[in-house]
Amino acid sequence: MAVRPNADLPPRMLRTQEAARFLGISIRTLEKHRTYGTGPTYRKVGGRVLYTVHDLEAWTEIGSRKSTRDTTAGRVFPARPLTPQERGEC
């Protein structure tokens, strides 16, 4: 059994700028996602916003699909307030 290097270390935490670069989106877009609740899970630690690589990957996985006809794929919403239908209230 192979031992992972740094297996005993906690997940790497990224600040907003690093997380945005990891996702390939602008810092402002990631901030908007945080404001509207449409983005990846984040943590507030000492006033800093932090993201784990795992949470960023999990968020992008929501929109993973194999074709344009894939009906089982989830949807990563744009960085804006959601409509009642998008929130599942209707």
C-alpha positions in Angstrom: 0.0 0.0 0.0 1.4 3.3 -1.1 1.7 6.1 1.5 0.5 9.5 0.3 3.0 12.2 1.0 1.6 14.7 3.6 -1.3 12.3 4.3 -1.5 13.6 7.9 -1.8 17.3 6.8 -5.1 19.0 6.6 -6.5 20.0 3.1 -4.7 22.9 1.5 -6.7 26.1 2.0 -6.8 28.7 -0.8 -7.6 32.4 -0.5 -10.1 34.0 -2.9 -7.4 35.0 -5.4 -5.9 31.5 -5.5 -9.3 29.8 -5.6 -10.4 32.0 -8.5 -7.3 31.2 -10.5 -7.8 27.5 -9.7 -11.3 27.7 -11.1 -10.4 29.9 -14.1 -12.8 32.7 -13.1 -12.3 36.2 -11.9 -12.0 37.1 -8.3 -15.0 39.3 -8.6 -17.1 36.5 -10.0 -16.1 34.2 -7.1 -17.0 37.0 -4.7 -20.4 37.4 -6.3 -21.0 33.6 -6.1 -20.2 33.8 -2.4 -22.7 36.7 -1.9 -25.5 35.0 -3.8 -24.9 31.6 -2.3 -24.3 30.0 -5.7 -20.6 29.2 -5.3 -18.4 26.6 -3.7 -18.4 26.0 0.1 -16.0 28.3 1.9 -14.7 29.0 5.4 -14.2 32.2 7.4 -11.2 32.0 9.6 -10.0 35.1 11.4 -11.8 37.3 8.9 -10.3 35.5 5.9 -12.2 33.6 3.3 -10.7 30.2 2.6 -11.6 27.4 0.2 -10.3 23.8 0.1 -9.3 22.3 -3.2 -11.7 19.5 -2.5 -14.6 21.9 -2.2 -13.7 23.7 -5.4 -13.5 20.5 -7.3 -16.8 19.3 -5.8 -18.5 22.5 -6.9 -17.3 22.2 -10.5 -18.3 18.5 -10.5 -21.9 19.5 -10.1 -21.9 20.7 -13.8 -20.0 17.7 -15.1 -21.6 16.1 -18.1 -20.8 13.7 -21.0 -22.8 15.4 -23.7 -25.2 18.3 -24.4 -28.1 15.8 -24.0 -27.0 14.7 -20.6 -30.2 15.0 -18.5 -28.7 13.8 -15.3 -26.1 16.6 -15.0 -26.5 19.2 -12.3 -26.3 22.9 -12.9 -23.7 25.4 -11.7 -25.7 28.6 -11.6 -24.3 32.0 -12.7 -23.2 34.5 -10.1 -26.5 36.3 -9.6 -29.6 36.0 -7.3 -31.5 32.8 -8.1 -35.2 32.9 -9.2 -37.7 31.0 -7.0 -37.8 28.2 -9.7 -34.0 27.9 -9.5 -34.1 27.7 -5.7 -36.7 25.0 -6.0 -39.5 26.9 -4.3 -42.1 26.4 -7.1 
